[in-house]
Amino acid sequence: MSTTSSDVVTATSVAPRLDPRTKLLYLLWVFAMVSVLSHPLILSLVFVITIVVVLGSGLSPWMSLKDIRIGLFVAAASWLLWLVFLRHQGNVLFSIGSWHITEPGFLNGASVAIRIVAILLAFLVVFKTTTNRAVMTALYRLHVSVPFAMVVGITLRLIPQLQAEHAIIIEAQRSRAVEFEKGGLLSRLRKHLAYIIPLVLRALKITSDLSLALETRAFDPYARRTFSEELEFRASDWILLALMAITLVASIAARIAGFGGMPIAWRAN
């Protein structure tokens, strides 16, 4: 989900024109909301908001689903595990043969799956509409430590580079008649070592080159920093920040008052 400058959305959509600090705070807001709330119906509202943000950011819905397909698989697997573990608890919604789908299993699984997908969509929006340089600058402006901001920026830069290296290694191994899809499970696992080991070695080489480049430039993470791009909140940023603050405070107050949590009848024992 990381981007280079050429990958960032530049259409006349809302997200690219927002301050990158607002986007990072939106990501934290999604984290906080899905952590504070646990009722699946209320979490569904947060999920709908993330969908609206994706559409308003000018991102393709189909490509967005493709980008988070691994996360969707994890969410579906989590939901299925809840159905399995709680198949004998609570009211039975429906049955498939001798298999019972219970109310606690269905709703607890839905709650976990919604959390996973909402967080992934928030990540996607932030890093598909923001350059790596803007993300690092925003982290500096939010008073995040320079080493942490550097780690985030370098990681975002390395992910697409390693994806390209992975594609090159795969094609090189296939040209040597390595067939990754054929054979038994153990045989296929051994074949995958043909690209895992070179990819790890390449990643170590890239990391070593980056560390040497920083050292030769006398990089000091604790020196006073200057920025080529000045960040400034606009009216739209202040409005969104105010809405996020109000909804988060209201959600925390509601949970303290006993609302927004999983009803007792749906809780897992």
Secondary structure, 3 states (H helix, E strand, C coil): CCCCCCCCCCCCCCHHHCCHHHHHHHHHHHHHHHHHCCCHHHHHHHHHHHHHHHHHCCCCHHHHHHHCHHHHHHHHHHHHHHHHHCCCCCCEEEEECCEEEEHHHHHHHHHHHHHHHHHHHHHHHHHHCCCHHHHHHHHHHCCCCHHHHHHHHHHHHHHHHHHHHHHHHHHHHHHCCCCCCCCCHHHHHHHHHHHHHHHHHHHHHHHHHHHHHHHHCCCCCCCCCCCCCCCCCCHHHHHHHHHHHHHHHHHHHHHHCCCCCCCHHHCCC
